[in-house]
Amino acid sequence: MGSSLILRMNAEKALKALGVNAKVEHTDLSSARGMRADVIIAQGLHTEDLGGAAPVIVPISNFMDVDGLRNQLDEALRAQGWL
């Protein structure tokens, strides 16, 4: 759960930079499948396992790259018409 906690904190920073007020939770892969989420941010190797779990699934490779995550979220949220 350590990596998901880091990702949660960086996702909160990225979403704040985009002006998005969001509740961000961190969880393990099996729990994520059962949650009702609008967006799931996960390591790229896990995104196939999460197919259909949320309207938007953002694969990431670098947990520490807040700017890269912000850019990916910006693109994904705009594609949904949410930004």
C-alpha positions in Angstrom: 0.0 0.0 0.0 3.0 2.3 0.2 3.1 3.0 -3.5 -0.7 3.7 -3.6 -0.3 6.2 -0.8 2.4 8.1 -2.7 0.2 8.0 -5.8 -2.8 9.3 -3.9 -0.8 12.3 -2.5 0.5 13.1 -6.0 -2.9 12.7 -7.6 -4.3 15.1 -5.0 -1.6 17.6 -6.0 -2.2 17.1 -9.7 -6.0 17.5 -9.4 -5.6 20.6 -7.2 -3.4 22.1 -9.9 -6.2 21.4 -12.4 -8.8 23.0 -10.1 -10.6 19.7 -9.6 -12.2 19.1 -6.2 -12.0 15.3 -5.8 -12.1 12.7 -3.1 -9.0 10.5 -3.7 -8.7 7.1 -2.1 -5.9 4.6 -2.3 -6.4 0.8 -2.4 -5.1 -2.5 -3.6 -6.0 -3.8 -7.0 -8.8 -6.3 -5.9 -10.6 -3.6 -3.8 -10.3 -1.1 -6.7 -12.3 -3.5 -8.9 -15.3 -3.4 -6.5 -15.3 0.4 -5.9 -17.5 2.9 -7.8 -15.1 5.5 -9.1 -15.2 8.1 -11.9 -11.4 7.8 -12.5 -8.9 5.2 -11.6 -5.2 6.0 -11.7 -3.0 2.9 -11.7 0.3 1.5 -12.7 0.2 0.8 -16.4 0.7 -3.0 -15.9 -2.5 -3.1 -13.9 -4.8 -1.2 -16.2 -5.9 -4.3 -18.2 -7.1 -5.9 -14.9 -9.2 -2.8 -14.2 -11.0 -2.6 -17.5 -14.6 -1.4 -17.0 -14.1 -0.5 -13.3 -14.4 3.2 -14.1 -15.2 5.5 -17.1 -11.6 6.8 -17.0 -8.5 4.7 -16.3 -5.2 6.6 -16.3 -2.1 4.4 -16.6 1.0 5.8 -15.1 4.6 4.7 -15.1 6.2 7.3 -12.7 4.5 7.8 -9.3 6.7 10.8 -8.6 6.0 12.8 -11.8 3.2 15.1 -10.6 3.4 17.3 -13.8 3.2 14.2 -16.0 0.2 12.9 -13.9 -1.4 16.4 -14.2 -1.1 16.3 -17.9 -2.5 12.8 -18.2 -5.5 13.7 -16.0 -6.1 16.9 -17.9 -6.2 15.0 -21.2 -8.4 12.2 -19.8 -10.9 14.6 -18.1 -11.1 16.8 -21.1 -11.8 13.8 -23.3 -14.8 13.0 -21.0 -16.0 16.6 -21.1 -15.3 17.0 -17.4 -12.9 19.9 -17.7 
